Amino acid sequence: MNRQQFLQHFMLQPPPHPEWPARSLRQSAVLVALQEQPHGLDLILTRRAKHLRNQPHQLCFAGGRQDETDSSLLHTALREAEEELGINPSQVEIIGDLPSQPVLNNFMIHPYIGFVAPNVQLRPDPNEVAEVLRFPLTEVLAHSRHHTTRVERLLYHELVFIPVNGQLIWGATAAIIRRLADQIHPQHKHLQLPFRGI
């Protein structure tokens, strides 16, 4: 999937923005970073450093909690991407956002989708990022790769697991990818695999 194909699918319909039950959740934001390569678009994820208190060694988007000095949640996402990956905000073209995603540690994540300039060289901060991973967007968005299970005690009820290229994406990151997949390929929403352990 190239840039033009992605934009055509993404702009066909506005993403749903569900109402979550009223809870006092701290605000955070992430950058769903896409970068065009000769084979098509790559999705950029990071593996969090092992010493971090929250979600150590987990695959995630660049992002974090909103600071008092941030002018907006979009500012939060771009600031965090610059701190974690060395991406200057001027090198990102924001094209839209996705529905907010609550997580168990009492945060509400606001995902923003942005194209990172093809010539940008990432400079990950070793204090936060153990590894940068790139996944072909077409593979990550394939509903047939998504394993789901219901957990009624959670605020959002569904857990998503996405095995791809020997890695496992799960948690809020996988839930956000699932919503993006539903936006790009709404005709495939029914395609998923029950989770029986991966």
PyMOL commands that place a pseudoatom at each C-alpha (Angstrom):
pseudoatom trace, name=CA, resn=MET, resi=1, chain=A, elem=C, hetatm=0, pos=[0.000, 0.000, 0.000]
pseudoatom trace, name=CA, resn=ASN, resi=2, chain=A, elem=C, hetatm=0, pos=[1.454, 3.335, -1.046]
pseudoatom trace, name=CA, resn=ARG, resi=3, chain=A, elem=C, hetatm=0, pos=[0.721, 6.819, 0.239]
pseudoatom trace, name=CA, resn=GLN, resi=4, chain=A, elem=C, hetatm=0, pos=[-1.986, 7.639, -2.307]
pseudoatom trace, name=CA, resn=GLN, resi=5, chain=A, elem=C, hetatm=0, pos=[-3.812, 4.357, -1.756]
pseudoatom trace, name=CA, resn=PHE, resi=6, chain=A, elem=C, hetatm=0, pos=[-3.740, 4.872, 1.998]
pseudoatom trace, name=CA, resn=LEU, resi=7, chain=A, elem=C, hetatm=0, pos=[-5.113, 8.404, 1.720]
pseudoatom trace, name=CA, resn=GLN, resi=8, chain=A, elem=C, hetatm=0, pos=[-7.909, 7.305, -0.600]
pseudoatom trace, name=CA, resn=HIS, resi=9, chain=A, elem=C, hetatm=0, pos=[-9.068, 4.638, 1.842]
pseudoatom trace, name=CA, resn=PHE, resi=10, chain=A, elem=C, hetatm=0, pos=[-8.570, 6.743, 4.967]
pseudoatom trace, name=CA, resn=MET, resi=11, chain=A, elem=C, hetatm=0, pos=[-10.518, 9.715, 3.628]
pseudoatom trace, name=CA, resn=LEU, resi=12, chain=A, elem=C, hetatm=0, pos=[-13.505, 7.699, 2.373]
pseudoatom trace, name=CA, resn=GLN, resi=13, chain=A, elem=C, hetatm=0, pos=[-15.300, 7.970, 5.691]
pseudoatom trace, name=CA, resn=PRO, resi=14, chain=A, elem=C, hetatm=0, pos=[-14.633, 9.685, 9.012]
pseudoatom trace, name=CA, resn=PRO, resi=15, chain=A, elem=C, hetatm=0, pos=[-13.453, 7.327, 11.762]
pseudoatom trace, name=CA, resn=PRO, resi=16, chain=A, elem=C, hetatm=0, pos=[-15.965, 6.671, 14.545]
pseudoatom trace, name=CA, resn=HIS, resi=17, chain=A, elem=C, hetatm=0, pos=[-15.219, 8.329, 17.864]
pseudoatom trace, name=CA, resn=PRO, resi=18, chain=A, elem=C, hetatm=0, pos=[-16.982, 6.235, 20.505]
pseudoatom trace, name=CA, resn=GLU, resi=19, chain=A, elem=C, hetatm=0, pos=[-18.080, 7.670, 23.816]
pseudoatom trace, name=CA, resn=TRP, resi=20, chain=A, elem=C, hetatm=0, pos=[-16.351, 6.004, 26.748]
pseudoatom trace, name=CA, resn=PRO, resi=21, chain=A, elem=C, hetatm=0, pos=[-17.891, 5.830, 30.235]
pseudoatom trace, name=CA, resn=ALA, resi=22, chain=A, elem=C, hetatm=0, pos=[-17.049, 8.879, 32.299]
pseudoatom trace, name=CA, resn=ARG, resi=23, chain=A, elem=C, hetatm=0, pos=[-13.832, 8.228, 34.200]
pseudoatom trace, name=CA, resn=SER, resi=24, chain=A, elem=C, hetatm=0, pos=[-10.995, 10.393, 35.373]
pseudoatom trace, name=CA, resn=LEU, resi=25, chain=A, elem=C, hetatm=0, pos=[-8.283, 9.401, 32.915]
pseudoatom trace, name=CA, resn=ARG, resi=26, chain=A, elem=C, hetatm=0, pos=[-4.986, 11.156, 32.328]
pseudoatom trace, name=CA, resn=GLN, resi=27, chain=A, elem=C, hetatm=0, pos=[-4.458, 12.379, 28.775]
pseudoatom trace, name=CA, resn=SER, resi=28, chain=A, elem=C, hetatm=0, pos=[-1.722, 11.123, 26.461]
pseudoatom trace, name=CA, resn=ALA, resi=29, chain=A, elem=C, hetatm=0, pos=[-1.042, 11.047, 22.739]
pseudoatom trace, name=CA, resn=VAL, resi=30, chain=A, elem=C, hetatm=0, pos=[0.912, 8.967, 20.233]
pseudoatom trace, name=CA, resn=LEU, resi=31, chain=A, elem=C, hetatm=0, pos=[2.133, 9.406, 16.677]
pseudoatom trace, name=CA, resn=VAL, resi=32, chain=A, elem=C, hetatm=0, pos=[1.090, 6.649, 14.292]
pseudoatom trace, name=CA, resn=ALA, resi=33, chain=A, elem=C, hetatm=0, pos=[4.136, 7.229, 12.104]
pseudoatom trace, name=CA, resn=LEU, resi=34, chain=A, elem=C, hetatm=0, pos=[4.070, 6.095, 8.481]
pseudoatom trace, name=CA, resn=GLN, resi=35, chain=A, elem=C, hetatm=0, pos=[7.044, 6.373, 6.153]
pseudoatom trace, name=CA, resn=GLU, resi=36, chain=A, elem=C, hetatm=0, pos=[7.037, 5.644, 2.435]
pseudoatom trace, name=CA, resn=GLN, resi=37, chain=A, elem=C, hetatm=0, pos=[9.589, 3.125, 1.217]
pseudoatom trace, name=CA, resn=PRO, resi=38, chain=A, elem=C, hetatm=0, pos=[10.156, 1.541, -2.238]
pseudoatom trace, name=CA, resn=HIS, resi=39, chain=A, elem=C, hetatm=0, pos=[7.876, -1.385, -1.280]
pseudoatom trace, name=CA, resn=GLY, resi=40, chain=A, elem=C, hetatm=0, pos=[5.138, 0.877, 0.130]
pseudoatom trace, name=CA, resn=LEU, resi=41, chain=A, elem=C, hetatm=0, pos=[4.328, 2.353, 3.519]
pseudoatom trace, name=CA, resn=ASP, resi=42, chain=A, elem=C, hetatm=0, pos=[6.044, 1.207, 6.701]
pseudoatom trace, name=CA, resn=LEU, resi=43, chain=A, elem=C, hetatm=0, pos=[4.575, 1.573, 10.172]
pseudoatom trace, name=CA, resn=ILE, resi=44, chain=A, elem=C, hetatm=0, pos=[7.219, 2.682, 12.691]
pseudoatom trace, name=CA, resn=LEU, resi=45, chain=A, elem=C, hetatm=0, pos=[7.042, 1.234, 16.202]
pseudoatom trace, name=CA, resn=THR, resi=46, chain=A, elem=C, hetatm=0, pos=[9.476, 1.295, 19.090]
pseudoatom trace, name=CA, resn=ARG, resi=47, chain=A, elem=C, hetatm=0, pos=[10.377, -1.284, 21.691]
pseudoatom trace, name=CA, resn=ARG, resi=48, chain=A, elem=C, hetatm=0, pos=[10.382, 0.392, 25.059]
pseudoatom trace, name=CA, resn=ALA, resi=49, chain=A, elem=C, hetatm=0, pos=[13.561, 0.181, 27.124]
pseudoatom trace, name=CA, resn=LYS, resi=50, chain=A, elem=C, hetatm=0, pos=[13.601, -2.578, 29.739]
pseudoatom trace, name=CA, resn=HIS, resi=51, chain=A, elem=C, hetatm=0, pos=[14.162, -0.223, 32.673]
pseudoatom trace, name=CA, resn=LEU, resi=52, chain=A, elem=C, hetatm=0, pos=[11.016, 1.847, 32.080]
pseudoatom trace, name=CA, resn=ARG, resi=53, chain=A, elem=C, hetatm=0, pos=[8.320, 1.547, 34.725]
pseudoatom trace, name=CA, resn=ASN, resi=54, chain=A, elem=C, hetatm=0, pos=[5.334, 1.260, 32.372]
pseudoatom trace, name=CA, resn=GLN, resi=55, chain=A, elem=C, hetatm=0, pos=[5.160, -1.436, 29.665]
pseudoatom trace, name=CA, resn=PRO, resi=56, chain=A, elem=C, hetatm=0, pos=[8.903, -2.226, 29.618]
pseudoatom trace, name=CA, resn=HIS, resi=57, chain=A, elem=C, hetatm=0, pos=[10.111, -3.950, 26.423]
pseudoatom trace, name=CA, resn=GLN, resi=58, chain=A, elem=C, hetatm=0, pos=[6.660, -3.652, 24.825]
pseudoatom trace, name=CA, resn=LEU, resi=59, chain=A, elem=C, hetatm=0, pos=[6.119, -2.566, 21.223]
pseudoatom trace, name=CA, resn=CYS, resi=60, chain=A, elem=C, hetatm=0, pos=[4.399, 0.799, 21.003]
pseudoatom trace, name=CA, resn=PHE, resi=61, chain=A, elem=C, hetatm=0, pos=[3.994, 4.045, 19.113]
pseudoatom trace, name=CA, resn=ALA, resi=62, chain=A, elem=C, hetatm=0, pos=[6.151, 7.020, 20.001]
pseudoatom trace, name=CA, resn=GLY, resi=63, chain=A, elem=C, hetatm=0, pos=[4.167, 9.040, 22.511]
pseudoatom trace, name=CA, resn=GLY, resi=64, chain=A, elem=C, hetatm=0, pos=[3.450, 9.760, 26.132]
pseudoatom trace, name=CA, resn=ARG, resi=65, chain=A, elem=C, hetatm=0, pos=[1.507, 11.796, 28.653]
pseudoatom trace, name=CA, resn=GLN, resi=66, chain=A, elem=C, hetatm=0, pos=[0.419, 15.355, 28.049]
pseudoatom trace, name=CA, resn=ASP, resi=67, chain=A, elem=C, hetatm=0, pos=[2.576, 17.970, 29.770]
pseudoatom trace, name=CA, resn=GLU, resi=68, chain=A, elem=C, hetatm=0, pos=[1.212, 21.223, 31.152]
pseudoatom trace, name=CA, resn=THR, resi=69, chain=A, elem=C, hetatm=0, pos=[3.342, 23.092, 28.619]
pseudoatom trace, name=CA, resn=ASP, resi=70, chain=A, elem=C, hetatm=0, pos=[1.844, 21.230, 25.631]
pseudoatom trace, name=CA, resn=SER, resi=71, chain=A, elem=C, hetatm=0, pos=[-0.527, 23.451, 23.666]
pseudoatom trace, name=CA, resn=SER, resi=72, chain=A, elem=C, hetatm=0, pos=[-2.560, 20.460, 22.486]
pseudoatom trace, name=CA, resn=LEU, resi=73, chain=A, elem=C, hetatm=0, pos=[-2.565, 16.685, 22.398]
pseudoatom trace, name=CA, resn=LEU, resi=74, chain=A, elem=C, hetatm=0, pos=[-1.180, 16.847, 18.864]
pseudoatom trace, name=CA, resn=HIS, resi=75, chain=A, elem=C, hetatm=0, pos=[1.690, 18.881, 20.306]
pseudoatom trace, name=CA, resn=THR, resi=76, chain=A, elem=C, hetatm=0, pos=[2.175, 16.071, 22.842]
pseudoatom trace, name=CA, resn=ALA, resi=77, chain=A, elem=C, hetatm=0, pos=[2.418, 13.418, 20.118]
pseudoatom trace, name=CA, resn=LEU, resi=78, chain=A, elem=C, hetatm=0, pos=[4.900, 15.428, 18.040]
pseudoatom trace, name=CA, resn=ARG, resi=79, chain=A, elem=C, hetatm=0, pos=[7.005, 16.407, 21.066]
pseudoatom trace, name=CA, resn=GLU, resi=80, chain=A, elem=C, hetatm=0, pos=[7.265, 12.795, 22.208]
pseudoatom trace, name=CA, resn=ALA, resi=81, chain=A, elem=C, hetatm=0, pos=[8.175, 11.599, 18.693]
pseudoatom trace, name=CA, resn=GLU, resi=82, chain=A, elem=C, hetatm=0, pos=[10.965, 14.153, 18.608]
pseudoatom trace, name=CA, resn=GLU, resi=83, chain=A, elem=C, hetatm=0, pos=[12.230, 13.170, 22.061]
pseudoatom trace, name=CA, resn=GLU, resi=84, chain=A, elem=C, hetatm=0, pos=[12.089, 9.421, 21.413]
pseudoatom trace, name=CA, resn=LEU, resi=85, chain=A, elem=C, hetatm=0, pos=[13.036, 9.200, 17.735]
pseudoatom trace, name=CA, resn=GLY, resi=86, chain=A, elem=C, hetatm=0, pos=[14.589, 12.542, 16.829]
pseudoatom trace, name=CA, resn=ILE, resi=87, chain=A, elem=C, hetatm=0, pos=[11.815, 13.393, 14.366]
pseudoatom trace, name=CA, resn=ASN, resi=88, chain=A, elem=C, hetatm=0, pos=[11.448, 17.145, 13.988]
pseudoatom trace, name=CA, resn=PRO, resi=89, chain=A, elem=C, hetatm=0, pos=[7.754, 18.160, 13.877]
pseudoatom trace, name=CA, resn=SER, resi=90, chain=A, elem=C, hetatm=0, pos=[8.428, 19.948, 10.583]
pseudoatom trace, name=CA, resn=GLN, resi=91, chain=A, elem=C, hetatm=0, pos=[9.234, 16.520, 9.093]
pseudoatom trace, name=CA, resn=VAL, resi=92, chain=A, elem=C, hetatm=0, pos=[5.770, 15.124, 9.889]
pseudoatom trace, name=CA, resn=GLU, resi=93, chain=A, elem=C, hetatm=0, pos=[2.612, 15.682, 7.842]
pseudoatom trace, name=CA, resn=ILE, resi=94, chain=A, elem=C, hetatm=0, pos=[-0.414, 15.013, 10.049]
pseudoatom trace, name=CA, resn=ILE, resi=95, chain=A, elem=C, hetatm=0, pos=[-3.372, 13.716, 8.037]
pseudoatom trace, name=CA, resn=GLY, resi=96, chain=A, elem=C, hetatm=0, pos=[-5.878, 12.904, 10.775]
pseudoatom trace, name=CA, resn=ASP, resi=97, chain=A, elem=C, hetatm=0, pos=[-6.552, 11.084, 13.994]
pseudoatom trace, name=CA, resn=LEU, resi=98, chain=A, elem=C, hetatm=0, pos=[-8.193, 7.920, 15.279]
pseudoatom trace, name=CA, resn=PRO, resi=99, chain=A, elem=C, hetatm=0, pos=[-10.618, 7.255, 18.130]
pseudoatom trace, name=CA, resn=SER, resi=100, chain=A, elem=C, hetatm=0, pos=[-9.134, 7.657, 21.589]
pseudoatom trace, name=CA, resn=GLN, resi=101, chain=A, elem=C, hetatm=0, pos=[-8.111, 4.452, 23.333]
pseudoatom trace, name=CA, resn=PRO, resi=102, chain=A, elem=C, hetatm=0, pos=[-8.359, 3.959, 27.118]
pseudoatom trace, name=CA, resn=VAL, resi=103, chain=A, elem=C, hetatm=0, pos=[-5.737, 1.784, 28.793]
pseudoatom trace, name=CA, resn=LEU, resi=104, chain=A, elem=C, hetatm=0, pos=[-5.561, -0.004, 32.116]
pseudoatom trace, name=CA, resn=ASN, resi=105, chain=A, elem=C, hetatm=0, pos=[-3.107, 2.390, 33.753]
pseudoatom trace, name=CA, resn=ASN, resi=106, chain=A, elem=C, hetatm=0, pos=[-5.791, 5.112, 33.689]
pseudoatom trace, name=CA, resn=PHE, resi=107, chain=A, elem=C, hetatm=0, pos=[-4.624, 6.897, 30.561]
pseudoatom trace, name=CA, resn=MET, resi=108, chain=A, elem=C, hetatm=0, pos=[-6.630, 7.915, 27.520]
pseudoatom trace, name=CA, resn=ILE, resi=109, chain=A, elem=C, hetatm=0, pos=[-4.457, 7.692, 24.393]
pseudoatom trace, name=CA, resn=HIS, resi=110, chain=A, elem=C, hetatm=0, pos=[-5.155, 10.014, 21.460]
pseudoatom trace, name=CA, resn=PRO, resi=111, chain=A, elem=C, hetatm=0, pos=[-3.585, 8.647, 18.226]
pseudoatom trace, name=CA, resn=TYR, resi=112, chain=A, elem=C, hetatm=0, pos=[-2.541, 11.008, 15.415]
pseudoatom trace, name=CA, resn=ILE, resi=113, chain=A, elem=C, hetatm=0, pos=[-1.581, 9.665, 11.987]
pseudoatom trace, name=CA, resn=GLY, resi=114, chain=A, elem=C, hetatm=0, pos=[1.341, 11.305, 10.261]
pseudoatom trace, name=CA, resn=PHE, resi=115, chain=A, elem=C, hetatm=0, pos=[3.592, 10.759, 7.271]
pseudoatom trace, name=CA, resn=VAL, resi=116, chain=A, elem=C, hetatm=0, pos=[7.263, 11.048, 8.170]
pseudoatom trace, name=CA, resn=ALA, resi=117, chain=A, elem=C, hetatm=0, pos=[9.395, 12.443, 5.358]
pseudoatom trace, name=CA, resn=PRO, resi=118, chain=A, elem=C, hetatm=0, pos=[11.072, 9.577, 3.453]
pseudoatom trace, name=CA, resn=ASN, resi=119, chain=A, elem=C, hetatm=0, pos=[14.578, 10.961, 3.961]
pseudoatom trace, name=CA, resn=VAL, resi=120, chain=A, elem=C, hetatm=0, pos=[14.337, 11.283, 7.758]
pseudoatom trace, name=CA, resn=GLN, resi=121, chain=A, elem=C, hetatm=0, pos=[16.976, 9.330, 9.640]
pseudoatom trace, name=CA, resn=LEU, resi=122, chain=A, elem=C, hetatm=0, pos=[15.656, 8.230, 13.023]
pseudoatom trace, name=CA, resn=ARG, resi=123, chain=A, elem=C, hetatm=0, pos=[17.776, 8.912, 16.097]
pseudoatom trace, name=CA, resn=PRO, resi=124, chain=A, elem=C, hetatm=0, pos=[16.246, 6.865, 18.923]
pseudoatom trace, name=CA, resn=ASP, resi=125, chain=A, elem=C, hetatm=0, pos=[16.907, 7.927, 22.528]
pseudoatom trace, name=CA, resn=PRO, resi=126, chain=A, elem=C, hetatm=0, pos=[18.464, 4.855, 24.243]
pseudoatom trace, name=CA, resn=ASN, resi=127, chain=A, elem=C, hetatm=0, pos=[16.996, 5.960, 27.587]
pseudoatom trace, name=CA, resn=GLU, resi=128, chain=A, elem=C, hetatm=0, pos=[13.503, 5.326, 26.232]
pseudoatom trace, name=CA, resn=VAL, resi=129, chain=A, elem=C, hetatm=0, pos=[13.854, 3.186, 23.125]
pseudoatom trace, name=CA, resn=ALA, resi=130, chain=A, elem=C, hetatm=0, pos=[15.535, -0.205, 23.035]
pseudoatom trace, name=CA, resn=GLU, resi=131, chain=A, elem=C, hetatm=0, pos=[14.829, -0.789, 19.351]
pseudoatom trace, name=CA, resn=VAL, resi=132, chain=A, elem=C, hetatm=0, pos=[13.056, 0.749, 16.362]
pseudoatom trace, name=CA, resn=LEU, resi=133, chain=A, elem=C, hetatm=0, pos=[10.964, -1.650, 14.298]
pseudoatom trace, name=CA, resn=ARG, resi=134, chain=A, elem=C, hetatm=0, pos=[9.388, -1.187, 10.897]
pseudoatom trace, name=CA, resn=PHE, resi=135, chain=A, elem=C, hetatm=0, pos=[6.487, -3.252, 9.638]
pseudoatom trace, name=CA, resn=PRO, resi=136, chain=A, elem=C, hetatm=0, pos=[4.938, -3.188, 6.160]
pseudoatom trace, name=CA, resn=LEU, resi=137, chain=A, elem=C, hetatm=0, pos=[1.625, -1.442, 6.755]
pseudoatom trace, name=CA, resn=THR, resi=138, chain=A, elem=C, hetatm=0, pos=[-0.266, -3.854, 4.512]
pseudoatom trace, name=CA, resn=GLU, resi=139, chain=A, elem=C, hetatm=0, pos=[0.764, -6.796, 6.716]
pseudoatom trace, name=CA, resn=VAL, resi=140, chain=A, elem=C, hetatm=0, pos=[-0.029, -5.069, 10.000]
pseudoatom trace, name=CA, resn=LEU, resi=141, chain=A, elem=C, hetatm=0, pos=[-3.490, -3.979, 8.810]
pseudoatom trace, name=CA, resn=ALA, resi=142, chain=A, elem=C, hetatm=0, pos=[-4.476, -7.436, 7.542]
pseudoatom trace, name=CA, resn=HIS, resi=143, chain=A, elem=C, hetatm=0, pos=[-7.518, -8.380, 9.630]
pseudoatom trace, name=CA, resn=SER, resi=144, chain=A, elem=C, hetatm=0, pos=[-6.709, -12.046, 9.073]
pseudoatom trace, name=CA, resn=ARG, resi=145, chain=A, elem=C, hetatm=0, pos=[-3.642, -11.564, 11.311]
pseudoatom trace, name=CA, resn=HIS, resi=146, chain=A, elem=C, hetatm=0, pos=[-5.615, -10.074, 14.203]
pseudoatom trace, name=CA, resn=HIS, resi=147, chain=A, elem=C, hetatm=0, pos=[-6.327, -12.345, 17.151]
pseudoatom trace, name=CA, resn=THR, resi=148, chain=A, elem=C, hetatm=0, pos=[-8.997, -11.038, 19.518]
pseudoatom trace, name=CA, resn=THR, resi=149, chain=A, elem=C, hetatm=0, pos=[-10.546, -12.071, 22.803]
pseudoatom trace, name=CA, resn=ARG, resi=150, chain=A, elem=C, hetatm=0, pos=[-13.251, -10.598, 24.997]
pseudoatom trace, name=CA, resn=VAL, resi=151, chain=A, elem=C, hetatm=0, pos=[-12.515, -9.519, 28.555]
pseudoatom trace, name=CA, resn=GLU, resi=152, chain=A, elem=C, hetatm=0, pos=[-15.703, -8.091, 30.023]
pseudoatom trace, name=CA, resn=ARG, resi=153, chain=A, elem=C, hetatm=0, pos=[-14.041, -6.558, 33.077]
pseudoatom trace, name=CA, resn=LEU, resi=154, chain=A, elem=C, hetatm=0, pos=[-12.032, -4.140, 30.942]
pseudoatom trace, name=CA, resn=LEU, resi=155, chain=A, elem=C, hetatm=0, pos=[-13.340, -0.725, 29.954]
pseudoatom trace, name=CA, resn=TYR, resi=156, chain=A, elem=C, hetatm=0, pos=[-12.918, -1.548, 26.264]
pseudoatom trace, name=CA, resn=HIS, resi=157, chain=A, elem=C, hetatm=0, pos=[-13.758, -5.293, 26.441]
pseudoatom trace, name=CA, resn=GLU, resi=158, chain=A, elem=C, hetatm=0, pos=[-11.611, -6.489, 23.512]
pseudoatom trace, name=CA, resn=LEU, resi=159, chain=A, elem=C, hetatm=0, pos=[-7.940, -7.417, 23.545]
pseudoatom trace, name=CA, resn=VAL, resi=160, chain=A, elem=C, hetatm=0, pos=[-6.089, -7.594, 20.232]
pseudoatom trace, name=CA, resn=PHE, resi=161, chain=A, elem=C, hetatm=0, pos=[-2.884, -9.486, 19.426]
pseudoatom trace, name=CA, resn=ILE, resi=162, chain=A, elem=C, hetatm=0, pos=[-1.088, -9.098, 16.086]
pseudoatom trace, name=CA, resn=PRO, resi=163, chain=A, elem=C, hetatm=0, pos=[1.813, -11.453, 15.314]
pseudoatom trace, name=CA, resn=VAL, resi=164, chain=A, elem=C, hetatm=0, pos=[3.900, -10.141, 12.423]
pseudoatom trace, name=CA, resn=ASN, resi=165, chain=A, elem=C, hetatm=0, pos=[7.463, -10.820, 11.258]
pseudoatom trace, name=CA, resn=GLY, resi=166, chain=A, elem=C, hetatm=0, pos=[8.312, -12.773, 14.403]
pseudoatom trace, name=CA, resn=GLN, resi=167, chain=A, elem=C, hetatm=0, pos=[7.088, -10.010, 16.720]
pseudoatom trace, name=CA, resn=LEU, resi=168, chain=A, elem=C, hetatm=0, pos=[3.906, -9.708, 18.783]
pseudoatom trace, name=CA, resn=ILE, resi=169, chain=A, elem=C, hetatm=0, pos=[2.020, -6.414, 18.904]
pseudoatom trace, name=CA, resn=TRP, resi=170, chain=A, elem=C, hetatm=0, pos=[-0.601, -6.278, 21.632]
pseudoatom trace, name=CA, resn=GLY, resi=171, chain=A, elem=C, hetatm=0, pos=[-2.247, -4.010, 24.188]
pseudoatom trace, name=CA, resn=ALA, resi=172, chain=A, elem=C, hetatm=0, pos=[-3.251, -0.463, 23.297]
pseudoatom trace, name=CA, resn=THR, resi=173, chain=A, elem=C, hetatm=0, pos=[-0.916, -0.417, 20.284]
pseudoatom trace, name=CA, resn=ALA, resi=174, chain=A, elem=C, hetatm=0, pos=[-2.689, -3.396, 18.733]
pseudoatom trace, name=CA, resn=ALA, resi=175, chain=A, elem=C, hetatm=0, pos=[-6.098, -1.906, 19.569]
pseudoatom trace, name=CA, resn=ILE, resi=176, chain=A, elem=C, hetatm=0, pos=[-5.184, 1.316, 17.748]
pseudoatom trace, name=CA, resn=ILE, resi=177, chain=A, elem=C, hetatm=0, pos=[-3.894, -0.647, 14.747]
pseudoatom trace, name=CA, resn=ARG, resi=178, chain=A, elem=C, hetatm=0, pos=[-7.141, -2.609, 14.727]
pseudoatom trace, name=CA, resn=ARG, resi=179, chain=A, elem=C, hetatm=0, pos=[-9.152, 0.620, 14.550]
pseudoatom trace, name=CA, resn=LEU, resi=180, chain=A, elem=C, hetatm=0, pos=[-6.961, 1.857, 11.702]
pseudoatom trace, name=CA, resn=ALA, resi=181, chain=A, elem=C, hetatm=0, pos=[-7.499, -1.448, 9.885]
pseudoatom trace, name=CA, resn=ASP, resi=182, chain=A, elem=C, hetatm=0, pos=[-11.262, -1.048, 10.320]
pseudoatom trace, name=CA, resn=GLN, resi=183, chain=A, elem=C, hetatm=0, pos=[-11.001, 2.454, 8.867]
pseudoatom trace, name=CA, resn=ILE, resi=184, chain=A, elem=C, hetatm=0, pos=[-8.923, 1.403, 5.855]
pseudoatom trace, name=CA, resn=HIS, resi=185, chain=A, elem=C, hetatm=0, pos=[-10.674, -1.923, 5.158]
pseudoatom trace, name=CA, resn=PRO, resi=186, chain=A, elem=C, hetatm=0, pos=[-14.190, -1.690, 6.680]
pseudoatom trace, name=CA, resn=GLN, resi=187, chain=A, elem=C, hetatm=0, pos=[-15.344, -4.600, 4.526]
pseudoatom trace, name=CA, resn=HIS, resi=188, chain=A, elem=C, hetatm=0, pos=[-12.976, -6.895, 6.463]
pseudoatom trace, name=CA, resn=LYS, resi=189, chain=A, elem=C, hetatm=0, pos=[-14.085, -5.987, 10.005]
pseudoatom trace, name=CA, resn=HIS, resi=190, chain=A, elem=C, hetatm=0, pos=[-15.562, -9.435, 10.493]
pseudoatom trace, name=CA, resn=LEU, resi=191, chain=A, elem=C, hetatm=0, pos=[-12.216, -11.122, 9.781]
pseudoatom trace, name=CA, resn=GLN, resi=192, chain=A, elem=C, hetatm=0, pos=[-10.337, -12.045, 12.934]
pseudoatom trace, name=CA, resn=LEU, resi=193, chain=A, elem=C, hetatm=0, pos=[-8.986, -15.062, 14.753]
pseudoatom trace, name=CA, resn=PRO, resi=194, chain=A, elem=C, hetatm=0, pos=[-9.950, -16.145, 18.262]
pseudoatom trace, name=CA, resn=PHE, resi=195, chain=A, elem=C, hetatm=0, pos=[-7.084, -15.836, 20.694]
pseudoatom trace, name=CA, resn=ARG, resi=196, chain=A, elem=C, hetatm=0, pos=[-5.888, -19.250, 21.891]
pseudoatom trace, name=CA, resn=GLY, resi=197, chain=A, elem=C, hetatm=0, pos=[-2.349, -18.250, 22.809]
pseudoatom trace, name=CA, resn=ILE, resi=198, chain=A, elem=C, hetatm=0, pos=[0.345, -17.293, 20.330]
for i in range(1, 198): cmd.bond("trace and resi %d" % i, "trace and resi %d" % (i + 1))
show_as sticks, trace
zoom trace
